[in-house]
Amino acid sequence: MTGIIDYTHARHCYVALASIFTVSPATWLAYMEAAQLPVQAFFDDRRSAFAAHCTDKQYKALCEALSELDVARISAALSWETGDPINTLLCPADAAYPATLFCLASPPLVLFVKGSVAAIQCAQVAIVGSRRASRNGLHYARHFASELSQAGIAVTSGMALGIDGAAHQGALDVAGVTVAVTGTGPDVVYPKRHQSLHQAILTGGGAVVSEFFPGEIPRPHNFPRRNRIIAALSRGTLVIEATIRSGTLITANMAADMGRDVFVLPGSLDNPLSAGCHHLLKQGAILATCFEDILSEWGEFHSTTQITRHRKQKSQDESLATDKLLASVNYDVTSIDIITERSNLPVSEVLATLLHYELRGLVAAVPGGYVKLRGK
């Protein structure tokens, strides 16, 4: 197996270093920067040059770590890349490695990319939120993703259930580009029910990205590491539904620490999934009630065509919103009986019209009746 590992090749060397879990990527990169030597120097007669930039104890630990290379993992990673034309390994020495990842304290030494490498170099917005999202939350994740995609921005998320999945789907609905960053190896689809979504992302010209070696199963500590990559790849992060203690808030805080914009969709005071969102707003996050709130922060993305299209649609929706039946639906659950009584229309006409409004995204059917969607 060792025959396929070429330590004169930078990519192979980065993969080898990444296989050593006892040393962080930041440590290896710091040694290289201090010595002004390429990654190959760890594997040839230049290794001793690193001794001048650390203590005897540190240098001994470095040499011991290099003796612990996981050849099986290295071989599996290299075999993964050659196993499918859409598989790519990226390391910090590659021109295609996303420059935004260098803002991380410990950027990944290897990035496994399945699909389009160009997708991870697009301007991106991360959309993140609860796995147990409400119907409204799922609606808005999909809606924002569709609008941002049509404005030429890639949508990035973690392919989890709930908000993540809805965001990816919203981009796919309009043939947009979406990037999924996973907490598993590049050959493991998690959750399993997202097999079709995973394939749709690839078919649609997007990418599935991971820093974990092939075969890595989902583990709790993998997801905070995944979240830092989501935040770093994206120019801004939009939070839709999050509890006070959630991985979503960790992602938002990571984004803020990197100097990225954090956008938040507010919610009902009665919804515990809004508590995290309102907390972020108190901390200075940017209120977002429509996709234009995001674009307005980045003037160069404004498109006359897109804004005109959006305003035309909004005008049509507002025209419908003045109609008596729609006015009979509250933002809280409103029963069919109450809607019928308020609108003074036959039940059959009420049901037919509500179905039409639901398809237009103006209302949502929920247990007990209907709710008007915010901003409509």
N, C-alpha and C positions, 0 to 999 in steps of 0.2 A: 504493500500500500504506500510505503514511503516514496516509491519511485515517481509518483505523480506530483509530489510536492517540490516545487522548484524555488529554493530560497534566494535565487537571484531575481525573482519576480516579486515586485512590491506587493501585489495583491495577495499572493500566497503568504507573504510574511505577515501582513496585517491579519489575515485569517488565522494564522498560527498564534499570534499574540492574543487575538480575541478568544481563542480556545482556553486561555489560562485565566480562570475565574478568580484567582487569588490576587491579581493585580488589575487595577482599574485602567481603562483606556487613557484617562488623564495622565497617569503616571508614565506610561510608555511615551506618550506625546511630549511630555515635559522633558524626559531624558533626551529625546531626539532634538528638541528645540535647543536645549542647553548645549549639546555637543555639536549641533549643526551637522548632523549626520542623517542619512536616509534610513528607512526602516530595515533595509537589508543588512545594516551594520550589526544588528543584534545577532545575525546568523553567520558572520564571517570573521576574519581576523581583526576587524576593527572594533570588536566588542569591548576590548580593554580600554578604548578611548573614553567610554562612558564613566570609567572609574574616577576620572579627574573632576567629574561634576556631581559626585555624591560621596557619602561616607563609605568607609570599608564595609560597614554593616549593611548599608543599602546596596552596595555593589554585590556583596555575597548573596543577598536576598534576590537580586535581579538574576544572577546566574542560576540560582536554585529554581527560580520560577521558569526560566527558559528550559530547564531540564524536565519540566512537567508538561510539556506540550501534549495535547490530546490528539494524537495522530488520527484516531478514528473519526473525531469530529471534523478535523481539517479535511480529511479525505471525503467525508460525507458532504461538506459544504462545496468543495470543488466539483464533486460528482453531480450535485444538485444543479450547479450552473450549466454544466455541459449536457444535462439530461433533457432540457427543453429550450428551444430557441427564445422563448419569452422570459427566461430566467437570467438575471444579471446580478453579479456581485459588484458592489461599489465600495471603495475604500477611500480614505482621505487624499490619497495621491491621484485619484481619478478626476478628470475635468468635470465629469457628470455628477460627482458627489455634491449634494446640496450645500452650498456655502453657508446657508442659514444655520446648519447644524453646528458650525464652529462656535456659535455663541453659547453652546452648552458647556457646563463645567467639565463634562466627560463625554465628548461626542463619540458615537459608536465607531469602532475600528472597521467594522464591516456592516454593510447594509444589503440585505437580500431583497431584491426588487423583482416582483413577478408582474409582467405587463410592460407598460410604456414608461421608460426612463424619463422621457420628456414631460410626462404628467407631473412628476415630483419637482420639476423645475418651473412649473407655472406659478403665477400669483395665486395664493391659496387662502381660503378662510376655513378655519376649523369650526364645525358645529358639533357641540357636545351637550350631554344632558343625561337625565335619568334613564336607567334601563327599564324602570317601571313607570314609564311616562303616561300621562293622561291622553285622552283622545285629542284634546286641543293641542297639547304639546307635540304630538306626532304630526298633526296637521301643519303647525307652524314650522316645524323642522323641515318638512317636505316642501312647504311653500317658499321659505327663505332660500333653501338649497336650489330650487328651480329658478328663482329670480336671480340669484347670484351667478348661477351657471350661464344664464342667458346674457348676463353682463360680461361674460368672458372670464369669470373667476372660477378656479377649481375648488371643489368642496372636499375637505379632508375630515375624516373622523376615524373611530376605532372599530367599526364593524360590529359593535355590540348590539344587543337587543335594544329596543326603545328608540331614543332620539338618534343614536348613531345610524341605525339601519334606515330610519326614515329620511335622514339627511342624504345618505348615499342614494336612496331610491329617488328622492326629489331631483337630484342632478341627472340621474339616468332617465327620468321622465322626459327631459327636454334635450336628450342626447348630449349632456354636459360631461365634463371630465370630473371624476371623483377618485380620491386616494384613500385607501384603507390602511391604517397602521395597526398591526396586530401584536398581541402579547404572546404569540406562539411561534413555532418555527414556520418557515415559509411554505412548508408542505402540509401544514395542519390547519384545517378550517374550523374556526370556533366563533360562535356556537355552530353546531352542526346544521341547525335549521337554516343557516345562511349560506348553504352550499350554492344555491341558485343565485343569490346576490353576489357572492364571490365571483362566480363565472360571468355575471352580467357586467361587473366592474371591469373585468379584463376584456370582455368582448366590446365594451363601450369605449375602449381606448384609455382606460384608467390604469391604476397600479395598486398592487397589494404589497406593503412594505413591512419588513421586520428586521430587528437586529439579532434575533434569536436563531440559533443553529437549527438545521433540519431535525425533525423529530421532537423538538421541544414542545411539551404539552402546556396547557394553560395553568399557571401557578399564580397565587395572589400577588407575590412580589414582582411579577413581570409587568403588571399593568401600570403602576406608577412610572416605570421605565418607558413603557410605550407612550404614556401621556406626555412625557417631556419631548418626545420626538414629534408628536402631533402639534404641540405648542410651538416648537422651533421651526417646523416646516411652514407654518402659517403666518401670514402677515397680521392676522387678527383672529380672535376666538370669540364665537357667539355662543352664549350659554342659554339653553332653553330647558328649564325645569331642573332643579337640583336641591337636595336637602342641604342643611348646614354642614353635615359631616359626610362628604361624598368625594369620590375620585374626581368628579367634575370640577369641584372647587379647587382641588389640587392642580388640575390642568390650567384653570384660569389664573391661579396665583403664579404658576410657572411662566405663563405667557406674560403676565404683568412684570415679573422679575426680569424678563428678557427685553422689556421695553416694547412689547407688542400691545396692540389695542385689545381691550376686553369689552365686548358688547354683551348686553343682557336684555332679554325679553322679560318684562315684568309679568306678574301673574296675580291671581286672587290672594287676598290676605288669609283666606280660609284654607288654602291649599298648601300643605307642608312642603310640596315640591317647589313652591315659590320662595321659601324662606332663604335658600342659598342665593337665589337671584337677587333678592332684595338686600341681602348682606353685601353682595358685590357692588350693588349700586351705592350703598352707603360708603363703600371703600373707594369710590371714584370711578367705577366702571361706566361705560357709555350706554345710555338708554337707547334701545333699538326697538321700534315698533313697526318698521318696514325696511326693506332692503336698501332704500335710499339713505337711511340713517347711517348705514355702513359705507356706502359709496361716497357720501358727503365728506367723510374723513379722508378719503383718498381721491382727490379731485381728478387725477389723471385717468381714473377708470370711468369717469362719467362719459356716457355715450348718448348723444342726442336722440338717436334712434331708440335706444332702450328706454330712456326716460320718457320719451313721447309715447311709446307703446304702453309703458306702465301707467302713465297718467290717463291715457285713453281708457284702459281697462278699469282703473280706479273710478273714473267718471261714470262708466257704465254701472259699476257696482253701487256707487252712491245714489244713482238714479233709481236702481232697484230698491235700495235701502229706504227710500222715502215711501215705498208702498205700504199700505195699511197692514197687510199680513205680516211682512217682515218686522214692522214696528211692534207687532204683537208678541214677538219672541224676545225674552230677556237674555242677558248674559249668564244668568243662572238658569237652572233647569226649568223649562216651562212646559206644562202638560198640553196634550192635544186639545183637551176640553177647554182650557183657558185660552189657547190660541184661537180656537173656533169661536168662542164667545166674544173675544176682543175684536176679531176681524169681521164678525157678522157674515161669515161665508159658510156654505155647505161643507160638511166634513170631507166629502170626496174631493172638492176643489182645494181645500186646505192641505190634504195629504199630497195631492199631485203637485201643488206649488212648492211645498216644503221639500219634496224630492228634487225638484228643479233647483231650488236654492242650495240644497246639499251638494249637488253636482257642481254648482258654481262656487262652492266653498264659502257660502254666506252663512250657513248654519250647519250644525252637526247633530245627528241623532244620538241621544244618550239614554241610558235607563231612566224611564219616567217622562220622556218627552224630547224636547229639542233645546239647544242653546245657540244663541247668536254668537258668531265668532268675532273676537275683538278686532276692532279697526274696520269692520264692515258696516 
